[in-house]
Every structure is written in structure tokens, then in C-alpha cells.
Amino acid sequence: MSRAARDAIAGLYDHRLQRGYIRWKLSADPVYPATAAIIANQPMPLLDIGCGIGLLAQYLHARGIAQRYLGLDHDERKISAGNRAVQRAGLDARMTMHHADVSDLPTFQGHVALLDVLHYLPADRQHALLQASVRHLAPEGCLIIRNVLREPNWRFHATRMEEFFLQASGWIPGGAQHYPSADELRTPLQHAGLEVDIRSLRGNTPYNSYLVVGRRRR
Ligand SMILES: C[S@@+](CC[C@H](N)C(=O)[O-])C[C@H]1O[C@@H](n2cnc3c(N)ncnc32)[C@H](O)[C@@H]1O
């Protein structure tokens, strides 16, 4: 994505610090291009669980990917900022964000994204959310998870430090609860009938991030 496109997205948000964060995130983190690449050729609605300020919606629009988008997040400030940005971009006819907890998913069928959300839930709630996410997949839909995985390396410890500061700053009240291992994600998804692919996805960040993609077995 060009610098001008990143600036245009950042300009949709009110706060200077938020705009700086958005520019950095869009230039350093491969999670949005990776998600776009997975869903671009399979147009269907996208449910973005834990959508934050809706950067994925803005990124998809900037790339010309015109799926219907429904985001949800339990942080009202982020939902308001995201919906203001959607309105400013003139996208509110097909993109919207709702204030809700992950345990309260709407009626929906399509692709499902869980980007950097799972570790804010305890292990048992992660398991329940994985099951619910699979139930919201359309037959050809993809479950796209990006998360830090628990591994004995310095990147994992760098992630824990970052999360400490995020919680202290008030950006993510409550903070990280449980970092899943690769098997904690793979096994329940396979039992739910998905083929699962897991690969490293950290781009220019120091974090121990992975992309986990689930598709129904044919
Ligand atoms: C690191 S942010 C990721 C935002 C977005 N997915 C992205 O990648 O741009 C994690 C988000 O998960 C949300 N979240 C955490 N626990 C949640 C819960 N129980 N219900 C809904 N949202 C939750 C937080 O409010 C936060 O916006």
C-alpha cells in the first residue's frame, strides 16, 4: 500500500497519536495484506471479531475489495472511532461496526477474522470462540486467525512486554490472559472439520505472530 493510501486512511481518524499508530501499522504489519489475499477471490461477507478501530475494513476498501463487512468489539471508543471513519469514507452502506462482546456474535455466514484477539480471553473462552467462529463460516468461507503463539523464544517475550505497556496505557483494558500454543488452535479446528494451515506472520514487527487459516474439508 502506498504512503498516500496510508495517509488517506489515517486522515479518517480524529486523534494525532491514533493517526501515527495507523501509519505505522499499515506499513509494518502484514496482517491486512495477508487477509486480503485470502478473501479477495471469494467475495462473501466478512465478520471481523475484535475489530478495534476497523483498520481491516479501511484496508480492504483501499485495495478495492468490496465485501460486506461487519466488525464487532467490546470497546465502545474504538467502535465509535471506526464507525466515524467508515462514514467519512462513505462506506457506511456496506461496512459497519457494532459494540458487542465476542460471546455475543450476530447471525452471520461468511468469512470470519480473529486478528490479534484470542490472547485477551482465557483459555476456555478461546475454545468457545473458536467453536462459534466455525459455526459462522459459510461453506466456502475462511477462518482467518492472526495471533501470537506461546513459544520459548525472545519474540514471545517481546510480545509479552508490548502487551504489558498496552495494558498500562489503557489501550487494551484487561490485557493478555492466555497465549495459545499452535496445538491449542489446530486441534479444535481440525476436530470441527477444518483443514488448518499455520505460518509465521510478523513482517517488520518483533512479535511472535502467526497466521492460522481454516477451511472446511471437502
Ligand atoms: C490488538 S486489538 C486488534 C484489533 C483488530 N483486530 C486489528 O487487528 O486491527 C484487539 C481487540 O480485541 C478487542 N477485544 C478484546 N477482548 C474482547 C471481547 N471479549 N469482546 C470483544 N472484543 C474484544 C479489543 O477491544 C481490541 O480492540
The ligand as a Gaussian input file, in Angstrom:
#p B3LYP/6-31G(d) Opt

LIG

0 1
 C       -4.987000      -5.824000      19.347000
 S       -6.624000      -5.289000      19.012000
 C       -6.833000      -5.903000      17.356000
 C       -7.790000      -5.056000      16.542000
 C       -8.066000      -5.548000      15.123000
 N       -8.482000      -6.943000      15.103000
 C       -6.864000      -5.348000      14.232000
 O       -6.078000      -6.288000      14.085000
 O       -6.709000      -4.250000      13.683000
 C       -7.605000      -6.438000      19.950000
 C       -9.070000      -6.039000      20.009000
 O       -9.824000      -7.082000      20.630000
 C      -10.849000      -6.462000      21.376000
 N      -11.348000      -7.408000      22.386000
 C      -10.669000      -7.994000      23.394000
 N      -11.492000      -8.766000      24.134000
 C      -12.731000      -8.670000      23.565000
 C      -14.012000      -9.227000      23.898000
 N      -14.171000     -10.036000      24.943000
 N      -15.061000      -8.906000      23.113000
 C      -14.909000      -8.068000      22.039000
 N      -13.725000      -7.507000      21.699000
 C      -12.648000      -7.804000      22.448000
 C      -10.166000      -5.258000      21.998000
 O      -11.094000      -4.279000      22.436000
 C       -9.302000      -4.774000      20.841000
 O       -9.932000      -3.811000      20.054000

